[in-house]
Amino acid sequence: MASGFKALKGQGHAPTLFMAFLYFDMSFMVWTMLGPLSTEISEALAAGGYMISAGEKATLLALPILSGAILRILLGFGVDKLGAKMTALISQAVVILALLMAYFLGDSITYNQLLIVALGLGFAGASFAVALPQAGQWYPPKLQGIVLGIAGAGNIGVVIDFLFAPKIAEKWGWESVFLVGAVMAIVTFIAYAFLAKDAPASVYTPRVKKLKDYGKLLKDKDTWWFNLFYAVSFGGFVGFAGYMKVYLMNTYQVDMAAFGVDILDESNVKVVAGYFGALCIFAGAVLRPVGGSIADKIGGIKSLYFFYGLVALLVAVSAFVKLPFFLAIIVLFFIMANLGMANGAVFQLVPQRFGKDIGIMTGIVGAAGGIGGFLLIKTLGWSKGAFDGYTAGFIIFALIVLVAIAGISFVKTRWRTTWGVQSGGII
């Protein structure tokens, strides 16, 4: 990992790489904000006479993920048409408006208005399609794993959510979290405007695409393989991250008493659940560049075998074994860690296969990842509503991971003997 960072010295544009990370970090924090505030928002709606169901809660948490997925395609097109910087600034402006809307409506907000806010927050999730290509355009193929890993490590923003959102909500009310988010988003907007730069033509020449170019890429079977792989890795990461607090409170609230938590104090339980959730999510967020660096050294294919294999095993354990709270947190920690590293490994491969179309491909593959997260949250919500537990949801996800592993076995020989030969990196 250290050698990977050393290789960046004298390469690319460090301020842009840093701002890509910061922009994605801030955006990811905002994108998943509803997750750690789900209980507080449900209570606010209940106080107004609206009792939210398990299915409606899952929809509210999943909607930013879905809208972010779809908008990634739009923003990926914007990167090629308008440039990454302008696309980012427009998107960030929409996010700021959504955050201010939630704050000013406050406790009077309705469920339908929350859905509008959730749609607006989707623009934050779509930042993936801007931050990664903007960073990647500045660097050569052999450094794509570490560069896109660093930019993508901005998903650590969700950890900030889980650490601070419940505590801020406890002290000043849930709507104040949206005000804090808006202020931070405005600061990031200003810093990005001054520090980030689009890569010059001498380094990267954008190929402005039309809608038919999307169709052409969607006809390429490799596009769909990458969609599957990222739907598993990023979809798993963001899905578990968004639903983490709900899962922990529904499954382990009583068990928290063994750790000295006063389970009769609802606000204390929310904060502690946020802390444990943050610990697990932190693993996946911070280890994304590690996964990219490992893939740079041994190849993305070998890396994904290992990461996906551990995820499938640990998710199966969570499905079939009622673990004590402490062991459950350890298992969740390693699930998220391997999903995060798998994210880095997938995007070590994508630029090597689709280097000339990285902007639009980041949007397409990123959209698949967001859709995967949406489906995982809805699956977990369905499992809870239908069976009063999460076993079915975990089993379904484990089976999908196994399908992804089978897919790697199916494509690896063709990839290594075709585009992998001229890719400039190890696949």
N, C-alpha and C positions, 0 to 999 in steps of 0.2 A: 504493500500500500504506500509506504514512504517513497519507494522508488518511482511509483506512479506519479506522485505529486512532484518529484524532482524532474520528471520528464516534461512537466508543463512549463518549467522555467524557460523564459525566452520565447515561448510559443503563444500564439493567439492573443487575446486581449483580456487580461485579468479583471479589470473593472466590470466588463460585460459579463464574464463568468460569475463574478460575485453578485451582480445585480440580478442575473437570471436565477441564482439560488435564492436571493432575498425575496424577489417577486413571487417565485413559486412557493416559498416558505409562507409568506403572508397570505397568498391566495389559498394555499391548502388549509391554513388555519381557519380562514373564513368559510371555505367550502364545506368543512365538516363541523361547523359551529353548532348546528342543531343537535348533533349527537350528544355531547356532554350536557346540553341544556334541555334534553328531552323531558326529564322529570319535572323540571321547573316550569316549562312551557305547558305541559299537561295539566299541572296544578292551576296555572293561570287561566287556562281554558275552562277547567272545572269550576273555578270560582265565578266565571261568567255564565255558568249554566250549561257548558258543552262538555260532555264526557267523551273523551277520545278513546276509540277502540284500539286493540293491539294492531289490527290491520291498518287503521288510519295513521297510527304512530309510525309504522314501518313505511308507509307511503310518504309521510312527511320527511323522514330521514333519508329515504331513497331518492326522492325527487331531485335534490341538488346533484346527486350522483348521475342520474339519468340525463338531466338537462346539460350537465357538464360534459357528459359523453357525446351527446349530439352536437353541442357547440364546439367541441374540439375539431370537428370536421370543418365547421365554418371558420374558426380561427386559424386552422391549418391553411385554408385557402387564403385567408387574410395575410398570413406571413409571406406567402409567395406573391400576393398582389400588392399589398400596401407596405410590406416590410414588417419585421418582428416588432420593432419599437412602437410604431404607430398602432399596430393591432393590440399590443399590450396596454397602451394608454387608453384606448377606447374601451376595452374590456374592463379595465380597472375602474373607469368612471361609472360604468353600470353597477359594478359591485358596491361602490361607495353609496350610490343611491339606494340600493336594496338594504344595506345596513342601516342607513338613516331612516328609512321607512319603518323598519322594525322597531327602532328606538323611539321614534315619535308616536307611533301607535301604542306602544307599551302594553299594559294590561288590558286595554280595550280591543286588542287585536283579535280577529276572528280566525277560524281554521282556514277559510278560503284565502284570507289575506296572507296567512303564513305560507300557503302554497305559492303565492306570487313572490314572496320573499325568497322562498326556496328556489324558484326558477331563476331569480336574479343572481343568487349565490352560485348557480351553475356556471356563470361566466368566470368565477374564480377557479372552479375545477378545470375549465377549459384552458387555463393558463399553461397547462402542461404542453399544449400544442404550440406555444409561443416560446416558453423559456428554454426547452430542450433544443429546438432547432437553432435558436439565436446563439446559444452557447456552442453547439456543435459545428455551426458554420465557420467558426474561427479556427478549428483544429483539424489535424490530419486524421485519416482513418485509424492509424495505430493507437491513437489516444482517445477514441470515441467512448470506450468503456468507462474510463475514469472521468472524462469530462461530463458526459451525460449522467454519470453516477453522482457527481458533485451537484450539478444543476437539479437533478431529480431528488437529491437528498433534502430539498426544500419541503418534502412531505413531512418533515419533522414538525411542521406547523401544527399538525393535529395533536402532537404531544403537548404543545403550549395550551391548546384548547382544554385538554383534560386536566392539566395541572392548575390552571388559573380560572377558567370559566365558572366552575361550580363555586369557588370561593368568592369571586366577584359577585356572582348572583346571590350568594348567601348574605353578603354585606350590603349591597346596593340595589339588588333586584336584577332579574334575568335580563331586562331590556338594556341595562347599563353595559352588559357585555358587548352588545351590538354597537354602542357608542364608542367603547374602547377600540373595537375592531375598525370602525369607520375612521377614527383618528389615525390609527396605525396604517390603514390603507392609504390615507391621504399623504402621510409622510413618505411611504414607499413610492407612491405615484410621483412625488416631486424628485426624490432621489433617482428614480429610474429615468425620468426625463432628462436629467443632467448627466448621468454617468454611463448609461447603457448606449451602445452603438451597434448599428447593423454592420455586418462584415462588408468590407469594400470589395469591389469587383475583382481586384487582384487576388483576393483570398477566396471569395465565393461569388459565383454568378447565379442569381436566382433565375429559375425558369418559370415564368408566369404561366399558370395552367388554366385551362378551361374545364367546365364540368365534364366534358368527355374524357379528360385526363383522369378524373376520379374513376370513371367507368372502366377505363383501361387498366388501372391498378387493381380495381376490384375483380377484374377477370383473371388476374394473376393468382394462381393457387397459393403461392408463398405468402401473399397478403393475408389470406385466411388462416394459414398456419400461425403467423405471427399474431393475428387477432385472437386465436384460441389461447396461445401461450400467455399473452398479456391479460386476457380476460381472467385467466387463472391467477396469475401472480399479482398484478395490480388490483384486479377485481377482488381477489381474496383479501389483500391488504386493506383497501379502502372500505370494503364491506364489513370486515370484522372491526375496523377502527370506528366506523360510524355506528355500529350496533353494540360496541363493547360495553358501554355503561348500562344499557338496557339488559344485556345478557348477565352481567355480573350482579346487578341488583335483583333480577328475577330468579337467579340460580343460587347465589351465595350470600345474600344479605344476612341470613341468620348465622352463617359460618363466620362472618366477620367479627362476631362477638369474641371468638377465640383470640383475636388480635387486639383486644382491648377496645374495640369500637362499640360505642353505645348505640345499639341497633334500634333503641326506642327514640333516638334523636335522628329524625329523618334527614335533616340538613347535614349532619355529621356523616351519615352513611353515603350521601351523595358525593361529598367531598372525597371521602376515602375511596369510593368506587372509582372516582375520577383519577386519583393517584395511582391505583393499581392498573387501571386502563392505560394511563400514560406510560407506565413502565413497560408494558407489553408493546405498545405502539412505537415507543422510542427505539426498540430493537430493530424493527423493520425500517424505520425512517433513517436511522444513522448508518445502517449497514448496507444501504443501497449502493453507495460508491464502492464498498468492499466487494460486493457481488460483481460490479462492473470490472474492478481491478483483477479479481480472480479469473473472470472470463477472458480478460486481455491476455492472461498468462497461459491458461489451459484450454481456452475455447468456451464459447457460450453453450455449446451442446453438452459437453461433459458437466459443466456447471449446473445446467438445468436438470440433468438427471439426478444429481445429488440433492439440489434444493427441493425439487418437486417430490422426490422420494421421501425425504424427511417430513415434508408437509403432509403427504398422504398418510404416513404412519401415525403422526401425532394427531391429526384430525380424526382418524379412526379410533384412536385411544379415547379422545374426548367424546366420541359418539357412544362408545360401548361401555366405558368405565366411569362411574360416578366418583370423580377424584375429590380428595379433600381440597379445600380452598387453596392452600399453599401450593400443592402440586399442580392444581389447575392453572394457577398463575404462571408457574414455570413452563408448563406445556404451551400455554398461550404465548408466552414470551418467545419460545423457540419457533412456534408456527409463524409468528409475525416476522421474526428475524430472517427465516428462510424465504418467506414471501418477498421481503424487502430485497434480499440479495438476488432473488430470481428476477425482480424488476430490473436490476442493473445488468443482469446477464442477457435478458431479452434485448435490451437496448445497446448491448455490445454488438449484437447481430444485425439489428435493423439497419443501421447506417452502412454496414458493409454490403448488404444486399440491395438497398434502395438509396444509395448515397446521393444520386442526382435528384431524388424526389423526397428528400428527408422531411421537408416541411409538411407536405401533404400526407406522407406516410405516418409522421408523428401524430397528425390529427386523426387518421383512420385507426391506427393501432391504439392510440390513446382513447378513442371513442369506445373501442371494444373493451378496454380495461374498465372504463366507467360503466358500461352496460353490465359487465361481469359483477361489479360492486353493487349495482342496483338490484340485480337478480339475487345475489347472495343475501342482501338485507331482506328482500321480499320473501325469500325462501325461509330464512330464520324466523321472520314474523309469522309466516304461514305455519311453520312447524310448531311454534308456541301456541298459536290460536287453535290449531287442529288437534294437537296431542298434549298440550300443556307442558311442553319440553322441547329440547333442541336436538334430540338424537337424529330425527329424520333429516333435519337440515344439514347436520354434520356429515351424515352418510352420503347425501347427494353431492356435497362439495368434494368429499374424498374420492368419489367415483369419477367426477369430472377431472380431478387432478390426475388420476390414473389414465384417463383418456388422453390427456396432454402428454404424459410420459410415453404412451404408445405412439402418439403422433411424432415425437422426437425420433423414435426408432425408425419410423416410416420414412422420414425425410433426410436423415443425417447423411446417408451415403450420397444421395443426389446433390445435396448442398455442398458437400466437401469436394465433389468431383466436377462441379460446374462453377457457379459464381464464387465459391469459396477459394478457388485457385487464384483468382485475380483480385480478391477482396482487399488485400493489403494488411490483413490482420489474421488472427487465429480464430477459426470458428469451431 
